[in-house]
Amino acid sequence: MTRMLIVLSSIVSLGLYQTTVLPGYDNPFKAALSGISAGLENQSKPLACYTVASADDPSQVSPATKKQAAKPVAKAAGTTAKGTAAAITINMNVVPEMMQFTKTAFTVKAGQKVIIDFENGDNMQHNMVIIKPGTSEKVGTAADELARDPKGALKHYVPQMPEVLHASKLLDPEASFTLEFTAPAQPGDYPYLCTFPGHWRMMKGIMKVVK
C-alpha cells in the first residue's frame, strides 16, 4: 500500500509540473506517466514465464533437465572405454638367500595393463625378465653367455633377443623397480626369471595370461 501511494504521489507531481513542448515533440512527462501506469498494470498480472518444476510431475521438468538426465552414466573407475579389465598391480620380492621370487605364478588378462612392483630383498643382485612361452632354456643360455661379455653387467644381463618381452634393470640389495607393460593378447604361460648368470635355473615363475 505504501508503495502504491508513493507511485500515485509521483504521478500527481509529474502532472503539476508539465511544461510546454515544441510542436511535433512528445511530452516526456506524458510518456513517463504511461510507463508507470503500464508497470502498475503488469504488477497485477501473474508471472507466467517463471515456473517452478515439480519433482513429482515429469511434465514440469524443462527440456534441458531432461537432456541432462538422459546422459549416460560414466563408467566406473578402473575400467577402460572398451570395457577391458582394469590395471593389475603385482607386488614381487625375492626370498632372502633362497634364489626364489616370492611369487612363483600370477594371472593376468590378455591386453590388460600390468604393473609389477619388484623389490630385491636379497643380499645379491637380481632382475626380473618376462619371456615368450617355451623359451626359458634359450634365454637362460644367452644370459649365461653374458657373463663372458665385458659389458654384460651394463646390459643388466638381459639378452637382446626377440624372446625377451619385458625386463627390469639389475637391482642391488634393497633396491626396487616398477615394471609396466600390456599383457600379451595371446593367452598362454609366459615365464619370468632372473637372468643374472646362473640364477635362471632356480629363480623363475609363470605369468598366466587368460582371456
Residue pairs with C-beta under 8 A, 6 or more apart in sequence:
4 40
7 36
7 40
10 36
11 33
11 36
14 29
14 32
14 33
15 29
15 33
17 29
18 27
18 29
18 30
19 29
21 27
21 28
51 60
52 60
53 60
53 61
53 62
53 65
54 60
61 69
75 81
78 86
78 87
79 85
79 86
80 86
84 109
84 111
84 112
85 109
85 111
85 112
86 112
86 113
87 112
87 113
87 114
87 115
88 108
88 109
88 112
88 113
88 114
88 115
89 115
89 116
89 117
90 103
90 106
90 114
90 115
90 116
90 117
91 117
91 119
92 101
92 102
92 103
92 116
92 117
92 118
92 119
92 128
93 101
93 102
93 118
93 119
93 120
93 121
94 100
94 101
94 102
94 119
94 120
94 121
94 122
94 126
94 203
95 101
95 102
95 121
95 122
96 121
96 122
96 123
97 122
97 123
99 199
99 202
99 203
100 202
100 203
101 128
101 192
101 194
101 203
101 204
101 205
103 205
104 204
104 205
104 206
105 205
105 206
105 207
105 208
106 205
106 207
106 208
107 207
107 208
107 209
107 210
108 114
108 183
108 207
108 208
108 209
108 210
109 183
109 209
109 210
109 211
110 183
110 184
110 185
110 186
110 187
110 209
110 210
110 211
111 182
111 183
111 185
112 182
112 183
113 180
113 181
113 182
113 183
114 179
114 180
114 181
114 182
114 183
115 178
115 179
115 180
116 128
116 168
116 178
116 179
116 180
117 176
117 178
118 128
118 168
118 171
118 176
118 177
118 178
118 179
119 171
119 174
119 175
119 176
119 177
120 126
120 171
120 172
120 173
120 174
120 175
120 176
121 173
121 174
122 173
123 173
124 173
124 196
125 170
125 171
125 172
125 173
125 196
126 170
126 171
126 194
126 196
126 199
126 203
127 156
127 157
127 158
127 167
127 168
127 169
127 170
127 171
127 194
127 195
127 196
128 167
128 168
128 177
128 179
128 192
128 193
128 194
129 139
129 158
129 164
129 166
129 167
129 168
129 192
129 193
129 194
129 195
130 164
130 165
130 166
130 167
130 181
130 190
130 191
130 192
130 207
131 139
131 163
131 164
131 165
131 190
131 191
131 192
131 193
132 162
132 163
132 165
132 190
133 188
133 189
133 190
133 191
135 163
135 191
136 191
136 193
136 200
136 204
138 161
138 163
139 159
139 161
139 163
139 164
139 193
139 195
139 200
140 193
140 195
140 200
140 201
142 159
142 161
143 157
143 158
143 159
143 195
143 196
143 197
143 200
144 197
144 198
144 200
145 159
146 152
146 155
146 157
146 159
146 195
146 197
147 157
147 197
147 198
149 155
152 197
153 170
156 167
156 168
156 169
156 170
157 170
157 195
157 196
157 197
158 164
158 167
158 195
159 195
165 181
165 184
165 190
166 179
166 181
167 179
167 195
168 177
168 179
169 177
170 196
171 177
183 207
183 209
184 190
184 209
186 209
187 209
187 210
187 211
188 209
189 206
189 207
189 208
189 209
190 206
190 207
190 208
190 209
191 204
191 205
191 206
191 207
192 204
192 205
192 206
192 207
193 199
193 200
193 203
193 204
193 205
194 200
194 203
194 204
